[in-house]
Amino acid sequence: MPSLSSKVAVVTGGRGGIGQAICARFAREGARVFAADLGQGSAPLPEGVTFQTLDVTDEASVAGLGAAVEAEAGKLDILVNAAGIAIEKTVEETSLADWNKIFAVNVTGTFLVSKIGLPLLRKAGGGSIVNFGSYDGFIADPGLAAYCATKGAVHALTRAMACDHGPQGIRVNAVCPGFIDTPMLQSFFRDAGNIESLKQQVRDIHPMRRYGTPDDVAGLVAWLASDEAVYASGQLWVLDGGLTAQVQQMRL
């Protein structure tokens, strides 16, 4: 039997690179999935996945998502807060508008969607929330000051939610990816100039000699969402091919 059979899941950022992989994996595992995002995109939705328009920074939009899930499914078992953006700037280069925008998506969005999801998770008798942090919440890449700050905030929020809602049968964890082959990573490569040389340097600094794929991330998220991870909560799961296990990394 699929590990998520009869489960209802919401994935924010569900039409992004990692979000699409999570939605597809959940559907294969038997879940009914709501892929919530600003736009539907061009890729077809897998069977078992429903698109729901969502702006995670807008409280009314988030409330609409909660109402739709309750009306159509009656409960929620799994919530994945995968919506996120990056801004490649130092503190001096970051405007207040930049700062507020990235915090609105990465941190406030996680807060708002969790807030509407918690009553539905309790209605289901408990469940799993998976937030998206980053290895940049532990160490820092150059020129990502605000992004690093948001991921540190998500890590702290994850632990706080796990403590508050564990007694209700709700587990809360964060997945903290490193270099994952997504449109965000490809944008980083394009902006850097010598693309193929940089791609090889990125591979070479990883003990596994590659960067990750959205499916790599989806596998960990699927486990955390499943009953196999029933005692896993309040943890920050780094998925970086061994990158941060090293004493020192090459400067890129």
N, C-alpha and C positions, 0 to 999 in steps of 0.2 A: 504494500500500500504506500502511495506517495506520502512523504513526511509531513506535508502541510494540507492534507486532505480535509475539506470542510472548513478551512480557515479563511477568514476575511482579512485582507491586507490593504493598507494604503501606503503608497510610495510617493513622497514628494520629490520633485525633480525627476519624475518618472519617465520623461521623454529625453532626458540627457543620456550621455554615454554610459555611465554607471547605472543610472536609474532604469534604463531600458533593459540592461542585463539582469538586474534584480527582478523586475517585473516578469521577464520571460522565465527566469528560474523558478520564481514562485508559482507561476501558472503551470509549469511542468510538474511541480511538486503537488499540484492539486488545489491550490488556493484560488479564491476569487479575489482579483486584484483591481484596485483603483489606482491608475497612473495619473497623478495630479501634477500639473505643470502649467506654465503660462501659455504654451502653445502645443498643438498636437504633433507638429513635425510631419515629415514625409514618410517615415518608416511605418509599415503596417503594424497594427496592434496584434499581438498573439491572441489566440483563442483563450478566453477566460480573463482578459484584461479589458477594463473599461476606462476610457479617458474622462478626466474631470478637470475643468479649467480651475486653476488656482494661482493666486498671487499670495505667497506666504507672508508678505509684508502688510497685507490688508486684512484687518480683523473681520470685516464683513465677508470677504472671499473665503477666509478660513472657516467661518461659521457656516457658510454655504456648503463647504465640503463635508463638515460634520453632519449637517442635515441630510445631505444626499446619501451618505453612507448609512445613516440610521434608517432612512426611508426605504432604501433599496436592499440593504443587507440585514438591518436590525441589530448589528453588533460590530465589534472590531476586535480582532485577535492580534494583529501585527501592525505596528506603525514604524515606517522607516523615514527618517528625516534626512533625505539625500540632497535636497535643494541647496545650492551654494554657488557663490561666485568668488573670483579672485581679482585683486587689484595689485599690479606689480609696481609698487612705489615704496620709497623710504618714508619715514615720518615727515621729513621736511617737504617731500613732494606730494604728500597726501593732503588733499583739501578736506575741510570739514564735511562737505557734501559726499566725498568719497568715503570717508570714515563712517558717516551715518548710513550710507547705502549698503556697505558691506556688512555692518552690524545688523541692519534691518533684515537682510536676507539670511545670513548665516547663523545669527544668534536669536534675534527676535522671532524670525520665522520658525525656528525650532521650538521656542517657547510657546508661540501661539498655536501651532499645530498640535503640540503635546497637550496643551490645555484643553482643546476640544476633543482630543482623542482619549484622554484618561477616563471620562465617564463611560464611553463606549467600551473601553477595555474592561472596566469594572463590571459592566453589564454582561460581558462574556465570561465573567468569572476569573479574569486575569489575562495576562498576555505578555507580549514582548515589544519594547520600543528599542529601535536601533538608531542612534544618532550618528552623524558623520563628523568626526574630528579629523585629525591629520597628524602625520609625524611632525608637521610644522607647529603643532601644539606642544611639542617636547623640545625640539631643536628648531633653528631658524635658517631658512634660505635667505640669501641677500635680496633686498628689494621687495619683500612681502610683509612689511611691518603690520599693516592692519589685518591682513589675512591671518598671520600668526596669532595676533591678539584674539581674533574671533574664534579660532580653533581652541585656544587655551580656555576661553569662556565656555565653549561647548563641552570640553572635558569636565570642567567643574560642575556645570549644570547636570551632566549625565550622572555623576556621583551623587549629587543632591537628590535628584529624582529617584535614583535607586534606593536611597535611604528612606525617602518619604513614602514611596509607593510599594516597596517590597512587601509590607504587611497585607497589602491588597492583592497579592499574587501577581504583581506587575514587575517584570524584570526590565532593567534599563542598562544598556551597554552602548559603547561607541566603537565604531570601526575607524581606524586611523591609517588611511592609505599613504603610501609613499608615491613614487612615480608610476602612474597608471596611464595607459595609452588611451587617452580621451581627447576630445576637441580642446579642452583646457591645456593639456600637455602639448598638443601640436601647435597651439598658439604660442606657447613659450618657445618652442623650437623655431618657429617662423620669425619671431622677433629677434632671435639671437644671431642670425646671419648664416654661418656655415652649418647648415642643418645636419647633413649626414655625419660630419665630424663630431658635432655635439651629441647626436643620437648615440654614436659609438662610445663616447666618453661616459654618457649616462649609463649605458649597459655595463661598461667596464668597472664602474665604482660599486656595483652591486655584487655581492658574493655569488648570486645566482646568475650573474652576467646577462640579465634582461630586466626590463621594467614590466610591471604587471599589466594585466588585461582586466576589462570590466567583469569578465566571467570569473576571474580569480577572486574579485571582491564579492561577487554575487554568491559564490560558494560559502564564504564565511558568514555573510548576512543570512543566508538560508539556514545555516546551522544555528546561529544565534536566535533566529525566529522560531525554530522548531522545539519540540518537547525534549529532544536529546540534550538541549542546553538548559534544562530546567533549573539547574543550580548555579548558572552563570549570570551574575548581575553586578553592576557597579564597576565594570572593568573597561579598560581602554585597550582594544585589540589592535596592535600595530601590525600592518600587513605591508611590508616594504622589501621583501626579498633579501632580508638580512642587512639592509643598508645601515640602519642605526645600531646594529650589533658591533660594528667596527669601532676601533679607537679613533680613527681619523678618516675623513673622506677627502677626496680630491676636490679642489675648488673648481667650480664650473663657470 
